Amino acid sequence: MTWGSSAEPTKEHIFKAVETGKLEKVKIIVKRFPDAVHSKNQDEMTPIMLASAGGHLPVVEFFATNYFQ
């Protein structure tokens, strides 16, 4: 998997992954950085909010099932 200009994912990659609906990337990032689930971007949006706004249902379902029960 590619992560832009870095060889490894960073916590900040969560936002690009959810905005583009890349569920496998989301899973890798949250496994490595569990607190990324509750992080906020510059617009104060969380990853689940961005996934929902973008219509990425599999990503929303992943968060809802695993982190927001």
N, C-alpha and C positions, 0 to 999 in steps of 0.2 A: 504494500500500500504506500501511496505517496502522501506526504504531509506538507506540501508546499516546499519551502526552502530548507526545512529541517528534516533530518533522517528519522526522528522519533516524534511522536505526537506530544503536544503540550496541552495543558488544561484549556488554553484559549481555543484550541482547535474544535472544541465541542460546539461552538457557535456555527462555524462553517459546516460541520457535519450535520447538524440538525436542520440548518437552512436548506441544505441540498438533499435531505432525506437519506443520508448514508448510514443506515442502521448498523452495519458491521463496524464502521468507524466509530460510531457513538458507543457501541459496546466496548471496544478496545479502550477508548478514552476514559469511560467511567470505571472500568476495571482498574485502570492505572491511577486515576484521580477521582475517587468516589465523591468528593465534595464538589466536583464540576456540575453535578446534577442540580445543585442549588445556587450556582453562580449566576451573576447577572451581567449582561453586556452594557455598553455605554447608554443604551436606552432603557435600562432597568428591566429588561426582559430576561426571563429564565429560559433554559433550553426547551422545556416542555411548552412554554408559551410560543416560542419561535417555531417549533415543529407543528403546533396546532395552527398557527397563523399561515404556515406554508402548506397546510393540507397533507402533512406527512404522517398519516394515520399509523403505520407500523412503528414509527419512532414514538409517537404519543402513547400507543399501547404498551410499548416497552417500558417507558417511564412510569406509566400509571400502574402497571402490573408489578414492577419491581421496586418502586421507590415511593409511591403515593397510595398506599393501601388504607 
